[in-house]
Amino acid sequence: MKRLKAFGYFWYDFVIGDDWRIAVSVVLLLTVTGLLARRWNPWPLLPLGVALTLMWSLRRASRAE
């Protein structure tokens, strides 16, 4: 049971990491891109979303200090 618990903690730390907001934004970006891919070619959406998420995260980190 200890190994299963350690495995779960590893994946939680790997996916969520330090900031759960970034993980949620990546999941939302992938979901929206996947849904839009059925009707339109949304290739610029994902890089733009990642750049905006990075800027948002850096702004929050710089305000905290």
Buried (B, 14 or more C-beta within 10 A) or exposed (E): EEEEEEEEEEEEEEEEEEEEEBBEBBEEBEEBBEEEEEEEEBEEBBEEBBEEBEEEBEEEEEEEE
